[in-house]
């Protein structure tokens, strides 16, 4: 996700950092920004390239990124190698996975959609054969904090006052989910964070927030993708390919994640001046309403039905007043 060109100027410390790392001859080019304060640049030198990550330490703690990188590499997965680091400056030089991002590859050649999604599902199956290691737990406090972004940011943005009972409605639905900390949950495993590598494998990006949690979460991230349309046929096919997954858990985590995303995208608009994320809100609402239809979410659905009228849901975002 690109940031405005004016914001994509390398930090002042970058030239000295690159020189110390043996990349003093590199030309630095804007690459991307994301929904956080992190920015990415490509460092090009004769016959080689790397990615410079700028994660300002006053806003971003890069230590989890390094820890999860090491965790994934120890399990045999392709997280970018760390070539150099200066955490005081918030600079990390990374292996360059190239430009073949899953989302763009499929857009250019739709015939590849099913096999690429199948490969992404197979990666999850392999990842889930190992436990979550020493990663922090995806526990009830985290689930509730994330779900709470919806009433915190979404409700006031659409002109709805606070409503009691939201956290209580989620508590019962999430109790069993929060007790499962069996696998590594990457938390943003979707088509914009998966790279197709030259060796035919998949490279992983944006995993610094990984936790030990429930295996259904990353299935939701991939198959209820806020940023691209995933057909119901692809979703069913890939869930079948993954194998046994509890339908209630998939719906609960789908609803929790989509409620969180609605809050985050609203926050990006209201607080951070990034209205481009609003275009995704109708799709996220479609996912959320479908998930809420599951009997395991009866109390959560009742809260939404009581609190958020139809005109304040997907329909609102046809003209949000941005």
N, C-alpha and C positions, 0 to 999 in steps of 0.2 A: 504494500500500500504506500504510494508515494506521498511525500510531504511537499509543501510548496518549495519552489526552486530556491527562494531566498533563505530558507531554513537549511538547505543542504550544502552548507559551507563547512569544510573540515575544521575541527577544533584546532586552536592555536598550537596545542601540544603534539599534534599528529606528526609533523615533519621530524621532530627530534625522536619521537617514539619509533617511527619507521626506520630512521637511521640506526638507532640502537639495535633494532631487530634485523638489520642487514637488508633493509628495503629502502635505503636512502635514494635509490635511483627510480623509485616508483612514481608514476603519475596517479593521482588520486581523483576518482570520478564519483559523482553521486550515484548511489545504487537504489536505496529505498529507505523509507521510514516506516514505522508501524504505529499501532494504537497506543504505544507507551512513549517514553521519552527517548528510547533507543533510535539511533540512526545508523545506516550502513553505507559504506563506501567501498568501491573496488580499487585496490591498489594494483596497478599494472606496471610491471617491469619487463625488460626483454626476456621473452620465453617463459614467463610465469605470471600468475596473478594470485591475489589473496583478497579476503574481505576484511575491511576494517570496521569493527563495531565500536561505536561511540555510545557509551552508557553513562551519562553524567552521574558521578557518585552521589551527588546531593539528591538525586531522584531515583537512581537504580542501584541495587546491590547485585553485583555480578558474581558473587561467590556461589549462589545457587546454580547459575548457569554452568560454572566450571564443575561443580559437584555432579550435576546431572549428566554433563558431557562425559565425565569419567565413568559414571555408572553405566551409561548406554554403551560406551566403547568396551567396557569390561564384559558386557553381555554379547558383544559381537555386532552391534548395530552402528550404522554410519551416521554418527554425529561429527560435525566438522572438527578436525584436529586444531588444537590451539597452538599457534606458531609463536606467539609472544603475548605478553600481558603487562599492563601497568594499571593496577586497580586504583591507585591513588588518583590517576587521571581519568579512569573509567574507559580505558582503551584496551581492546583485545584484537589481535590479528588472527584470522581464522582461515582454514582451508576453504578454497573457493569451489563450491559445488556446481558452478556454471549457471546457466539461465533456463534450463529445461524444467521449469516448475510445472507440477501436475496440472494446475488449472489452465495454464496457457497451452500446454501440449494437447490437452483434450479439446480445447476450443479450436485449435488449428486442425485437429484430426479427430472428429467425434467417433470414428470407428475404433479408436483406441480406448474409449471410456471404460468399457467393461473389463478388458484385461488389466488396465492400470488399477482400477478399483479392486480387482481380485488380488493384485500384487500387494496393495495397501492392506487389505484384509489379512492376507497371509503374514505380513509383517506383524500385525497385531497378535495373531495367533501365536507366533513365535515369541513375541515379547511377553505374552501372558503365560508362557510356560515357565517363566522365572518369576520370583517374588519381587516385591517392591524394594528390596534391599534396605538401606538405612534412610530412605526418603521419609520426610515428615508424613504424618497420617492425613488422609483426606477425611477429616472427622466431622462431627455434627456442627461444630462451631464454624468450620470453613463453609460447609454447605449452606448454613443459615446466613452467614455473612454475604455470600454470593447472591443467594436468592433475595436478600434484603435490598440489593441494588435496585430492584424493580420499584418498590414503594418509595425508596429514597429519591430516585431521579425521575422515573417515568411518571408517577402520579402527579407531582406538581407541574411537570412539563405539559400535561394534557388538561390541567385544570381540575384535578380531583384531589380532594382533601384526604388526610390520613384515615385509614380504616383499621380498627383493632382486629386481632385474630390471625394475621398473616403468618407470623412465625409459628403459632400454635397449629395452624392447618398443615404446615410443612413438617412439623415434628413427627407426627405419626407416620407419614409417608416415608420419611428419611431414616427412621430408626434402624431398620434392617440394612439399608444401603450403607449407612455410616459405619456399621460394624464390620463391613467387608473391606479389608485393606490388603488384599491378596496380590495385587499386581501393580506395576508401574503405570500410572495414568499421566500421559503427556499433557492433557488438558486443552491443547489447541491442535489436535491432529486432524487437519483438513487440507483441502487441495491447494491452498496457498502456502502451506508449510511443509510440503513434501516435494523433494527434488528427484528427477530421474537422472541417474548417474551414468557415466560413460560405460561402466562395467555391467550395466543392466540392473543394478540394484536401486534401492531408494535411499535418499539422504533425508535426514530429519533436521528441521529448523524449529526455533521458537518453543523450546521445551523447558525453559528455565524454571517454570512454575510447577514442574512435575511433582506428584505426590503418590503415596501408596494408597490405592483405593480400589474401587469396584471396576471389573472389566467392561461393564456396559458403557462407561462414560466416554471412552474414546471412540466406540462405535457410534454413539450419538454425534460426537464432534465431526466424524467423517461423513455420516450418512444423513444427518440433518444439518447440512452445511449452510450457515447464514449467508455466505458470499456467493454461492453458485447453486443453481437448481439441480437437485438430485432426484431423479424420477423415482416413483414408488416401485417400479420394476427393478431398478438398480438396487434400491434399498432392500427389497425382499430377497433378491438374489444374493446379495452380499451377507445379509444376516444368515441365510441358509448356509452360505459358504463358511462363515465363522463357526457355526455349530451351535451347541446348546447355549442359549442365553435367556435369562428369565424375562418374559415379555413385560411383566410389571416393573422390573428394575429399569428396563430400557425406556419405558414411558415416564417413570418418575425422574430419571436422570435427564431425559429429554426435556421435560417440563422445567426442571430446575435450571438446566443450562440455558434454555431459551428465555426464561424469565430474567435470568442474569444478563443475557446478551441485550435484551430490550432495555434494561437499565444502563448497561455500559454504553450502548450506541447513543442513548439519550444524553448521557453524561458527556460523551465526546462532542456532541452538538452544543450543549448548554455551557459546559465548563471550558472545553478545549478548543472551541471554534472549528470543529471538523464536521460539518453538516453532511458530507458525502455518505456517511454511514446510515443516514436516515433512509436511503433507498432500499436498504435491506430489511427494514422493519416489517413490511407486509409479509414477506416470506417467513420471517421468524414467528410472526403471529400465527400463520398457518400451521407451522410445526407445533407451536404451543397448544393451540386449540385441539389439534388431533391427539396430542399426548394427554391432555386433560380429560379426554373422553374415557380413559382407562379407569376401571372401578377402583384401582388402588389410589386414585387421586380425587376421590369424591369430595373430601373436605376442601382440598385446594381449589377444585373447580367451583365449589360453592362460593368461596371467597371471591374468585374472579367474577363470577356471575353477579354477585352482589355489589361489587365495587367498580368494575370497569364495563360500562355500557358498550354496545357494539360500535357506536360512532367514535369511541375513544380507542379502538383497537386498530386493525389493519387499515380501515377506511380513513382514519385520521391522517395517515402519512401520505395521502395523495396531495395534501396541502397543509403541511404542519406549521406554516407561518414562518418558515426559516428564511 
